[in-house]
Amino acid sequence: AVLQAVLCECCRTKASARVLAALRAAWAHISAIGARAGGLAGAMGARADELLEIASTPPGAPLPLDVRLGGHEGTIVPLGDEGMHASVSMMMEASRLVGKTLAQGGASEGAIGALAEALDSRSASARQVVALTLEAAAWAGMCLPQPLAARLHAIAAVPLATAAGAGVAAYTELEAPVARFRGTVRALLTAGPQAGLAFSTAIDAETLDLPTAKMLADGALQALGGITKTPTMTLGQERALDSAMAVATKLNASVDELQMHHAATHTGVLAASAAALLAATVAKPAAAGDVAALALNGEALQEPLLAWLRGAVEPQQREVAGSALSALVVCGARQLAGVPKPVGMKLMMKLKEEACADVAGAPDRTATASDPDAAPSATRLGGEAALRALVRLLGERLFEDLPLLWKTMHMPVANPPGASLPAAAGLSYGKAFHTASVIAPTLPDVLRASHALPLSGAALDCLGHPLVAIRNEAIGHLAAAAASGSLRDATMAELHTRLGAMLGDAGDALLRRGAAATVVAAVRALREGAVPHVPLLLVPVLRRMSDPDEGVRDLAGEAFSELAPLLAIARGAPPPPG
């Protein structure tokens, strides 16, 4: 309803074709997702109010449907993970498109009033969807109005722990778990005295907060645990004891459930609010006005954003959190909104570590039983999204603003790893290669040539390194560089130059394995782009299919299986540059 009011204001004040196109795009996206979830087939002709009502429905809640939308009369409940993912995707994508529309149409007094009313409400989903809308609008070039910035700042200032420790009725979405919690407290206040417990008359089930309820449940369990059943007890006394014990245990579980719901709900509100404030601060700092005057607590904002990043249900959620965290790094680097420089640097290193979360335990790419395509962890996906957002945000100034990032990445070039390197130090080199492989595809061309290309030479030197982390990530970096636009030709030219010698090194089976595994990874990364390289790769690979080392033979066979489908279209293709 809030977003509907905003869009109506946009359409009334500036009913342009771009606004209408944004509405159509939003509805087409939501209709497609809803159809996959089994609920919104044939809904393409809906009006904006139905679109926004469905888009702002919180994840897991019933989706309102109208017979005019082509769906079933009444409501549907999204089922399982697919329904949850569909709900989150609807909210994220609709908020993004509506935010862009708001930036194009301009924030009238009516729109600002509708958004402010939602931010003042007790609905977590309303606050979250408005904050996400403002985040998208800020990145699209809209300056955040001061009344909205002040409200977002106040919301973001409420610590995450406060939601779990203070009152238990903060958001309307928590009414059901709160009702279960209150009912369990009342049950304990009734069952406890029947088992011999004495409670203070000041305890009121309708006002009891979570920390006190936790102490009440723990105290009751301790007291009841000290009561021993005796032969002189009546059946009623034994049942009263068992009942009180069961209720106290249930209250403990109810407190844990409510704390979990509080934390998840408040994390979403905090993360979305922080994302909006950071976008408004960084996107147009010269025109931020009152937003820039609001000092941001960089350390406090990290917690909900990192939680959102790690627990993202949909890629859009991960991208929003990653963009916000990268903006916070920039705030520290440029000392915007009162964020100290060390806060930004520490966060940048934390994001780099999260992006490299799988480096230590990754399967050996040069082993015959390797599985390089194993699903990455959520932590790694989040860290990588944040690093890519950082590159997009800073562009050519990336290493100028973040010299520490370049220092850690440049380590394999400045100090090549020796064969006797300790495993812990080897992990640092592996992380350097992995970080480079993450950001190489999004680097501006000038940085690719000056910074990423030297790492390709260092990676080729490490294909036969004894430590798996270094060997693995060197292969991964070469594959990423080979698929990275202007890096492709130079990387592949150097690979062709050295491949024959590496595959033909009779005294180093590990190097031959690393070279063959690099061919596999590079061809997979290049896909159709590998066609010009097939004739140059095929002959050295075929020679290694009779290698005395079984691992080399297996990897050469795998490389041939990647090259063979491209043979037909490679015939007559011009040679690759260089």
KAVENNOR-V325284 format. One record per pair of residues at least 12 apart in sequence whose ideal C-beta (glycine too) atoms are under 6 Angstrom apart, sorted by the first residue. I is the first residue (numbers start at 1). J is the second residue. Records with the same first field share a line. If there is no record, write none. Layout:
# KAVENNOR-V325284
I = J  J
This chain:
# KAVENNOR-V325284
2 = 114  118  126  130
3 = 52  56  98
4 = 49  52
5 = 114
6 = 102  111  114
7 = 48
9 = 108  110  111
10 = 101  105
13 = 108
14 = 105  106
18 = 104
19 = 101  105
22 = 97  100  101
23 = 48
25 = 97
26 = 94  97
27 = 51
29 = 93
30 = 55  90
31 = 43  44
33 = 86  89  90
37 = 78  82  83  86
39 = 63  76
40 = 71
42 = 70
43 = 69  70
46 = 69
50 = 69
55 = 90  94
56 = 129
58 = 125  173
59 = 84  87  88
60 = 84
62 = 75  77
63 = 76
85 = 313  314
88 = 313  314
89 = 314
91 = 129
92 = 316  317
95 = 129  132  133
96 = 136
98 = 133
99 = 133  136  137
100 = 136  140
102 = 137
103 = 137  140  141  142
107 = 145
112 = 145
115 = 130  148
116 = 147
118 = 130
119 = 151
122 = 171  172
123 = 172
124 = 171  173  265  269
127 = 269
128 = 268  269  272
131 = 272  273  276
132 = 272
134 = 276
135 = 275  276  279
138 = 279  280  283
139 = 279  283
143 = 287
144 = 280  291
146 = 290
149 = 290  291
152 = 273  276  277
153 = 294
155 = 273
156 = 270  273  274
160 = 303  304
163 = 262  266
164 = 259  262  263
165 = 211
167 = 209
168 = 210
171 = 265
173 = 265
174 = 261
177 = 257  258  261
180 = 254
181 = 254  258
182 = 205
184 = 250  251  254
185 = 205  208
186 = 205
187 = 247
188 = 247  248  251
191 = 243  244  247
192 = 220  244
194 = 240
195 = 240  241  244
197 = 223
210 = 255
213 = 255
214 = 255
217 = 248  251  252
220 = 248
221 = 248
224 = 244  245
267 = 304  307
270 = 304
271 = 304  305  308
274 = 301  305  324
275 = 320  324
278 = 324  327  328
281 = 336  337
282 = 327  330
285 = 336
295 = 338
296 = 337  339
298 = 328  339  343
299 = 343
305 = 321  324  325
308 = 321
309 = 321  382
310 = 378  379  382
318 = 382  385
319 = 385
322 = 385  386  389
323 = 389
325 = 386
326 = 386  389  390  393
329 = 344  347  348
330 = 393
332 = 344
333 = 401
345 = 404
348 = 402
351 = 383  386
352 = 435
354 = 379  383
355 = 383  384  387  438
356 = 431  434
357 = 377  379  380
358 = 376  377  380
359 = 430  431  434  469
360 = 427
362 = 472
364 = 468
365 = 472  475  517
366 = 513  514  517
368 = 551  554
384 = 438
387 = 438  439
388 = 442
391 = 439  442
395 = 444
396 = 444  446
408 = 432
409 = 432  435  436
411 = 432
412 = 429  432  458
413 = 454  458
417 = 429  470
419 = 466
426 = 467  469  470
427 = 469
429 = 470
430 = 469  470  473
433 = 473  474  477
434 = 473
436 = 455  477
437 = 476  477  480
440 = 452  480  481  484
441 = 484
445 = 486
448 = 486  487
452 = 487
453 = 490
456 = 481  491
459 = 474  477  478
460 = 498
462 = 474
463 = 514  515
464 = 508  510  511  514
471 = 514
475 = 517  518  521
478 = 518
479 = 521  522  525
482 = 522  525  526
483 = 525  526
489 = 577  578
492 = 533
493 = 578
496 = 536
499 = 540
500 = 540
502 = 515
503 = 515  540  544
509 = 549
512 = 552
513 = 551  552  555
516 = 544  552  555  556  559
517 = 555
519 = 537  559
520 = 558  559  562
523 = 562
531 = 566  569  570  573
532 = 573  576
533 = 576
534 = 563  566  570
538 = 563
541 = 556  559  560
544 = 556
545 = 557
